Amino acid sequence: MTVEVVEAWSDHARCVRLRVPVDGPVRQALASEQVQACFPDALSRTFGVFGNVCGPLRRLRDGDRIELYRPLLVDPKAARRERAVTSRRRP
């Protein structure tokens, strides 16, 4: 079966298509030579399938898209609080 491993940035995205055994775990796909060549840190990052964070033992289905997530630069709650404080100060 075929799955994709993707990493997206604001200006570009990288995608690796690979064949994996039926019901193989995400960990097996991320450890493959093809994925490690493009994303050497794939196993240490947060990842998910179609927008849902998952663990390394999640079983894959044909056509799944494994997404590699980047760490947040700013905590969303802290950013929201800061915007609220700033908007209150405006005349």
Stockholm file with secondary structure:
# STOCKHOLM 1.0

chainA/1-91         MTVEVVEAWSDHARCVRLRVPVDGPVRQALASEQVQACFPDALSRTFGVFGNVCGPLRRLRDGDRIELYRPLLVDPKAARRERAVTSRRRP
#=GR chainA/1-91 SS CEEEEEEECSSCEEEEEEECCTTCBHHHHHTSHHHHHHCTTGGGSCEEETTEECCTTCBCCTTCEEEECCCCSSCHHHHHHHHHHHHHHCC
#=GC SS_cons        CEEEEEEECSSCEEEEEEECCTTCBHHHHHTSHHHHHHCTTGGGSCEEETTEECCTTCBCCTTCEEEECCCCSSCHHHHHHHHHHHHHHCC
//
